[in-house]
């Protein structure tokens, strides 16, 4: 009897382990594919501080240039894997053509931890801290990394867990 019970427990454990591993891997691709045709709804404005204490608002860029928001955390392995791609985007696309704002979701990170992280691996774009994850919630971010591409008028052109392959093409 205990052998059968142990087998059932092992099968259940394997099933949930499989789900735990595959869902985070497959879900971002599904979300990214569905999001490519996102409607052009207006993005919520926000006021966050960068690591020097300077206030940054989304509205300060409205009418000037497109904005890419990257929601991330220091403890997120997928976020760290996406970082070189975002850094390359910054290198290849001048700030006059696209503003990139990295928004740390706040959950699991402190401002001090974020500052230490950025000292060892600085991003070539502003890093903002979202204490309490209010901005993260207003953008309905469910998994990270999460990218939101806005046109120069603040309309959402893309949302997904991966950078779109033709990011600048989505803005035309």
Backbone bond lengths (Angstrom), bond angles and torsions (degrees), N, CA, C in turn:
res aa  C-N    CA-C-N  psi(-1)  N-CA   C-N-CA  omega(-1)  CA-C   N-CA-C  phi
1 X - - - 1.452 - - 1.524 111.01 -
2 X 1.332 116.99 -43.39 1.469 119.17 179.74 1.518 111.13 -68.01
3 X 1.345 116.45 -30.51 1.463 119.20 177.69 1.525 110.54 -62.85
4 X 1.328 117.71 -44.56 1.465 122.48 178.80 1.525 110.14 -64.07
5 X 1.319 116.20 -42.42 1.463 120.61 179.36 1.531 110.47 -63.30
6 X 1.332 116.45 -42.47 1.467 120.50 178.21 1.527 111.19 -64.19
7 X 1.324 116.97 -39.59 1.470 120.48 178.17 1.524 110.84 -62.96
8 X 1.327 116.92 -42.29 1.467 120.45 178.25 1.527 110.52 -62.72
9 X 1.316 116.39 -41.20 1.469 120.26 178.60 1.524 111.40 -64.52
10 X 1.315 116.54 -40.22 1.466 120.68 179.40 1.524 110.41 -66.35
11 X 1.331 116.94 -43.44 1.469 120.75 178.49 1.529 110.18 -61.90
12 X 1.316 117.12 -43.83 1.468 120.59 178.76 1.520 110.51 -62.85
13 X 1.323 117.13 -43.10 1.463 121.44 178.89 1.530 111.02 -62.04
14 X 1.322 117.30 -43.60 1.465 120.95 178.40 1.527 111.21 -63.60
15 X 1.322 116.94 -41.51 1.458 120.95 179.84 1.527 111.10 -61.38
16 X 1.325 116.73 -49.53 1.464 119.85 -178.82 1.528 111.70 -68.96
17 X 1.320 117.79 -32.09 1.468 120.70 174.86 1.523 110.15 -64.36
18 X 1.331 116.06 -42.70 1.458 120.75 177.92 1.525 110.52 -59.75
19 X 1.338 116.88 -45.96 1.468 120.57 178.28 1.521 111.22 -62.65
20 X 1.312 116.53 -43.22 1.463 121.74 -178.19 1.525 110.99 -60.96
21 X 1.319 116.90 -34.89 1.465 120.86 -178.24 1.522 111.76 -84.01
22 X 1.333 118.35 -44.02 1.468 120.30 -172.72 1.517 114.48 -80.72
23 X 1.318 118.98 -34.78 1.466 120.27 -177.38 1.529 111.77 -60.77
24 X 1.351 120.43 -48.37 1.471 118.65 178.68 1.531 113.23 -63.02
25 X 1.316 116.79 -27.10 1.465 119.45 -179.52 1.525 110.93 -78.86
26 X 1.326 117.33 -43.39 1.459 121.17 -175.63 1.521 113.59 -85.30
27 X 1.308 118.36 -30.76 1.466 121.42 -176.83 1.525 113.34 -61.25
28 X 1.344 120.39 -43.45 1.465 118.41 179.85 1.521 112.98 -59.40
29 X 1.319 117.93 -38.05 1.461 120.16 179.48 1.519 110.76 -65.16
30 X 1.314 116.41 -41.14 1.462 119.76 179.10 1.516 110.80 -65.40
31 X 1.313 117.11 -43.65 1.466 120.94 179.44 1.516 110.16 -64.18
32 X 1.325 117.37 -44.02 1.459 120.70 -178.47 1.526 110.97 -62.60
33 X 1.337 117.15 -42.67 1.455 119.50 -179.35 1.522 111.51 -65.12
34 X 1.323 117.41 -40.96 1.457 120.90 -179.82 1.518 111.38 -69.10
35 X 1.314 117.58 -29.73 1.457 121.51 -172.50 1.522 113.50 -82.24
36 X 1.327 118.43 -14.43 1.462 119.59 -175.99 1.518 111.90 -58.85
37 X 1.301 117.27 -31.31 1.451 120.22 179.47 1.517 112.26 -97.42
38 X 1.309 116.97 28.97 1.465 120.69 -176.69 1.525 110.88 -58.39
39 X 1.314 115.46 142.99 1.460 120.05 178.45 1.516 109.70 -71.70
40 X 1.304 115.35 156.91 1.458 120.92 -176.75 1.523 110.26 -86.80
41 X 1.325 116.62 67.29 1.462 120.26 176.39 1.525 109.14 -85.11
42 X 1.319 115.88 157.29 1.464 120.38 -178.78 1.523 109.88 -74.23
43 X 1.321 115.68 136.45 1.461 121.48 179.07 1.525 110.10 -80.09
44 X 1.332 117.27 141.22 1.467 119.62 177.24 1.528 111.00 -65.63
45 X 1.317 116.67 137.72 1.465 120.84 176.46 1.526 108.72 -74.22
46 X 1.311 115.84 159.43 1.460 120.75 176.72 1.518 109.31 -150.54
47 X 1.304 114.67 164.05 1.464 123.01 175.55 1.523 106.55 -135.77
48 X 1.330 116.47 104.43 1.460 122.38 179.84 1.520 109.35 -123.90
49 X 1.317 115.92 160.52 1.459 120.15 176.92 1.519 110.16 -99.28
50 X 1.345 114.72 143.60 1.452 118.61 171.69 1.529 107.87 -83.14
51 X 1.313 117.43 -172.97 1.461 120.68 -173.99 1.522 113.57 -74.12
52 X 1.337 117.08 -9.67 1.469 120.19 175.95 1.521 111.52 -98.97
53 X 1.333 117.06 -1.83 1.457 121.44 179.93 1.518 114.01 94.26
54 X 1.331 117.43 0.77 1.460 121.67 178.38 1.528 109.79 -74.64
55 X 1.328 116.07 133.49 1.465 120.68 178.25 1.526 109.68 -77.49
56 X 1.309 115.41 134.59 1.461 122.79 177.04 1.525 106.96 -125.45
57 X 1.334 115.51 127.99 1.463 120.40 176.34 1.518 108.81 -116.46
58 X 1.303 115.81 151.63 1.461 119.32 175.79 1.522 109.74 -66.76
59 X 1.319 116.78 -37.69 1.467 120.76 -175.93 1.527 113.15 -63.29
60 X 1.328 118.38 -20.59 1.465 119.30 179.38 1.530 112.49 -68.15
61 X 1.329 117.00 -16.14 1.466 120.95 179.32 1.528 112.41 -101.08
62 X 1.335 116.95 -11.94 1.463 121.11 -175.66 1.525 110.54 -60.82
63 X 1.328 115.11 132.22 1.455 121.58 -179.79 1.515 113.53 83.10
64 X 1.333 117.41 -6.44 1.462 120.62 -177.39 1.523 113.56 -105.09
65 X 1.347 116.01 -48.97 1.465 119.56 -176.12 1.522 110.08 -162.71
66 X 1.328 116.54 159.73 1.465 120.37 175.75 1.533 110.29 -66.44
67 X 1.324 114.97 158.36 1.464 121.27 -179.30 1.529 109.00 -132.54
68 X 1.326 115.15 135.47 1.461 121.19 171.96 1.523 107.54 -110.02
69 X 1.325 116.05 120.60 1.460 121.47 175.56 1.521 107.99 -98.19
70 X 1.317 115.57 130.95 1.466 121.08 176.86 1.526 107.67 -118.81
71 X 1.329 116.98 109.94 1.459 121.34 176.48 1.526 107.48 -88.98
72 X 1.333 117.01 129.32 1.460 120.85 -172.07 1.532 110.75 -156.97
73 X 1.342 115.73 176.06 1.464 122.84 174.60 1.526 108.50 -148.85
74 X 1.321 116.16 155.09 1.468 120.32 -178.23 1.523 111.91 -68.31
75 X 1.323 117.79 -26.99 1.457 122.17 -176.48 1.532 112.99 -88.35
76 X 1.317 117.44 -3.40 1.468 122.72 -175.10 1.532 110.59 -88.39
77 X 1.334 116.10 112.74 1.470 120.39 -178.63 1.528 112.00 -64.81
78 X 1.320 117.37 -37.20 1.464 120.27 178.77 1.530 110.43 -66.74
79 X 1.345 116.27 -34.66 1.471 120.65 177.03 1.523 110.39 -64.95
80 X 1.326 116.12 -41.88 1.465 120.33 -179.99 1.530 110.31 -66.94
81 X 1.317 116.39 -34.30 1.465 120.17 178.12 1.527 111.23 -68.65
82 X 1.338 117.65 -31.15 1.468 121.79 -179.82 1.526 112.47 -81.87
83 X 1.316 117.54 -19.34 1.467 121.85 -174.13 1.531 113.76 -56.68
84 X 1.340 120.21 -45.73 1.472 118.99 178.77 1.534 112.96 -60.09
85 X 1.321 116.78 -34.75 1.466 120.73 179.01 1.533 110.83 -67.29
86 X 1.331 116.71 -40.26 1.465 120.71 177.71 1.532 109.70 -68.64
87 X 1.329 116.87 -40.49 1.469 120.41 177.04 1.529 110.97 -61.41
88 X 1.334 116.80 -39.87 1.471 120.47 177.88 1.526 110.47 -65.73
89 X 1.325 116.24 -39.39 1.464 120.22 176.93 1.523 109.91 -58.98
90 X 1.331 116.45 -43.40 1.472 120.04 179.01 1.528 110.26 -63.30
91 X 1.328 116.81 -41.53 1.465 121.41 -179.72 1.530 111.02 -64.26
92 X 1.327 116.67 -39.40 1.467 121.83 -176.23 1.527 113.79 -85.01
93 X 1.330 117.76 -18.46 1.468 121.86 -175.75 1.520 109.15 -123.52
94 X 1.319 117.68 114.36 1.473 119.45 -177.67 1.527 112.46 -64.54
95 X 1.337 116.98 149.89 1.470 120.95 179.47 1.528 113.38 -56.11
96 X 1.322 118.15 -25.53 1.469 120.27 178.21 1.530 111.37 -67.57
97 X 1.340 117.37 -25.32 1.464 121.84 -178.16 1.528 113.78 -95.85
98 X 1.336 117.18 -22.83 1.462 121.30 -177.34 1.523 109.46 -160.16
99 X 1.318 116.13 125.84 1.469 120.54 173.32 1.522 107.86 -92.80
100 X 1.311 116.73 132.78 1.463 121.91 175.92 1.521 107.46 -113.33
101 X 1.324 116.12 126.78 1.460 121.70 177.72 1.524 108.41 -123.91
102 X 1.321 116.42 118.39 1.460 121.68 177.07 1.520 108.01 -91.82
103 X 1.315 117.09 115.76 1.465 121.86 -177.91 1.524 108.87 -106.03
104 X 1.330 115.88 109.08 1.455 120.46 175.59 1.524 107.50 -72.40
105 X 1.327 116.45 127.09 1.461 121.44 -172.09 1.525 113.90 -69.75
106 X 1.321 117.71 -8.56 1.458 121.08 175.48 1.513 114.41 84.04
107 X 1.296 118.03 -35.84 1.459 121.96 -178.15 1.526 110.39 -69.08
108 X 1.323 116.17 119.96 1.461 120.36 179.25 1.509 113.77 85.94
109 X 1.305 118.42 -7.23 1.463 123.02 177.93 1.523 108.99 -122.82
110 X 1.309 115.70 149.76 1.462 121.11 171.17 1.523 107.21 -112.09
111 X 1.307 116.79 164.43 1.460 120.47 178.27 1.525 110.19 -60.93
112 X 1.320 117.36 -39.74 1.466 121.14 179.54 1.528 111.06 -64.41
113 X 1.320 116.83 -43.68 1.466 120.99 178.65 1.526 110.22 -62.80
114 X 1.314 116.47 -41.12 1.462 121.26 179.57 1.529 110.83 -63.95
115 X 1.322 116.82 -42.58 1.469 120.36 178.35 1.526 111.05 -62.88
116 X 1.337 117.13 -42.42 1.474 120.27 177.75 1.525 110.47 -62.41
117 X 1.321 116.50 -42.50 1.461 120.90 179.60 1.527 110.38 -61.10
118 X 1.308 116.92 -45.91 1.468 121.07 -177.86 1.530 112.18 -69.27
119 X 1.327 117.87 -23.51 1.467 119.71 175.25 1.520 110.77 -69.55
120 X 1.325 116.81 -34.49 1.464 120.06 -178.97 1.526 112.63 -86.71
121 X 1.325 117.57 -27.56 1.470 121.77 -178.60 1.530 109.34 -142.63
122 X 1.339 117.16 72.54 1.471 119.78 -174.27 1.531 113.21 -67.78
123 X 1.309 114.63 138.93 1.467 121.19 176.18 1.528 108.71 -85.83
124 X 1.336 117.94 143.29 1.474 121.26 178.91 1.532 112.73 -84.74
125 X 1.315 116.93 30.99 1.461 123.98 179.55 1.527 106.68 -154.60
126 X 1.331 118.22 163.23 1.465 120.44 -177.76 1.534 112.86 -62.65
127 X 1.321 114.68 136.80 1.459 122.32 175.32 1.522 107.30 -111.08
128 X 1.326 115.90 123.49 1.459 122.23 -177.48 1.527 109.16 -112.56
129 X 1.328 115.47 150.50 1.463 120.97 -179.62 1.523 109.35 -111.98
130 X 1.325 116.19 129.29 1.464 122.99 -177.88 1.533 110.12 -109.48
131 X 1.346 117.26 78.10 1.467 118.94 -179.71 1.528 110.09 -65.47
132 X 1.313 115.28 133.16 1.464 119.05 -178.09 1.517 113.26 81.21
133 X 1.314 117.95 -3.68 1.477 124.04 175.91 1.524 113.75 56.38
134 X 1.327 117.92 30.87 1.469 120.64 -178.59 1.527 112.02 -67.75
135 X 1.330 116.79 -43.90 1.467 119.81 178.60 1.527 109.37 -67.13
136 X 1.315 116.11 -42.69 1.466 121.28 177.81 1.529 110.19 -55.33
137 X 1.313 117.12 -44.47 1.471 121.36 178.64 1.523 111.77 -66.83
138 X 1.330 117.26 -38.40 1.472 119.55 -178.48 1.527 111.78 -65.75
139 X 1.339 116.82 -24.51 1.464 121.02 176.38 1.530 111.85 -93.65
140 X 1.335 116.32 5.15 1.467 122.55 177.51 1.532 112.52 56.04
141 X 1.325 115.46 41.09 1.461 121.38 178.60 1.523 108.15 -74.94
142 X 1.330 116.06 122.23 1.458 120.91 -179.40 1.515 112.57 -109.33
143 X 1.300 118.21 -18.99 1.458 122.79 178.99 1.512 108.76 -150.66
144 X 1.315 115.92 153.39 1.462 119.52 -179.78 1.520 109.43 -125.44
145 X 1.319 117.28 151.84 1.460 125.76 1.34 1.524 111.22 -68.91
146 X 1.304 114.28 155.37 1.463 121.07 178.27 1.522 107.34 -137.69
147 X 1.325 116.05 126.61 1.458 121.38 -177.84 1.521 110.08 -112.01
148 X 1.323 115.70 138.68 1.458 122.14 175.89 1.524 106.63 -129.43
149 X 1.320 116.40 119.88 1.461 122.05 178.57 1.520 108.81 -102.62
150 X 1.324 115.56 125.81 1.463 122.32 -179.45 1.518 109.44 -116.29
151 X 1.327 116.81 139.52 1.460 118.59 174.13 1.527 108.52 -76.61
152 X 1.329 116.61 178.62 1.469 119.07 -174.49 1.528 113.22 -66.06
153 X 1.334 117.04 -16.14 1.461 120.61 177.59 1.528 112.46 -93.50
154 X 1.327 117.24 2.12 1.463 121.17 177.57 1.514 114.68 87.82
155 X 1.328 117.66 12.40 1.467 121.12 178.25 1.525 109.43 -85.59
156 X 1.326 116.34 137.68 1.458 121.97 179.56 1.525 109.09 -72.69
157 X 1.326 115.99 121.49 1.461 121.66 178.74 1.525 112.22 -104.36
158 X 1.329 116.61 -22.18 1.463 120.89 -177.93 1.522 109.08 -159.60
159 X 1.329 115.64 142.66 1.464 122.69 169.12 1.512 107.35 -140.61
160 X 1.316 116.44 134.86 1.455 119.77 177.83 1.507 111.67 179.37
161 X 1.329 114.73 173.67 1.453 120.68 -178.03 1.523 113.12 -89.60
162 X 1.313 116.41 2.88 1.472 121.78 176.48 1.513 108.65 -134.63
163 X 1.319 115.16 155.17 1.463 118.80 173.09 1.520 108.32 -68.54
164 X 1.318 118.35 137.15 1.469 118.88 176.65 1.520 110.01 -68.12
165 X 1.320 116.48 146.78 1.465 120.28 -177.88 1.526 111.80 -66.23
166 X 1.326 118.03 -33.03 1.466 121.66 179.77 1.525 109.32 -117.66
167 X 1.319 115.64 63.39 1.457 121.33 -175.12 1.520 112.14 -56.12
168 X 1.311 118.26 -51.54 1.464 121.17 -177.86 1.529 111.10 -68.36
169 X 1.324 117.74 -29.65 1.460 121.12 176.79 1.524 112.34 -64.71
170 X 1.321 117.28 -30.68 1.465 121.15 178.25 1.521 111.99 -68.39
171 X 1.307 116.78 -18.89 1.466 121.02 -177.38 1.520 112.88 -89.76
172 X 1.335 116.92 -7.91 1.473 120.04 -178.29 1.497 111.20 -81.04
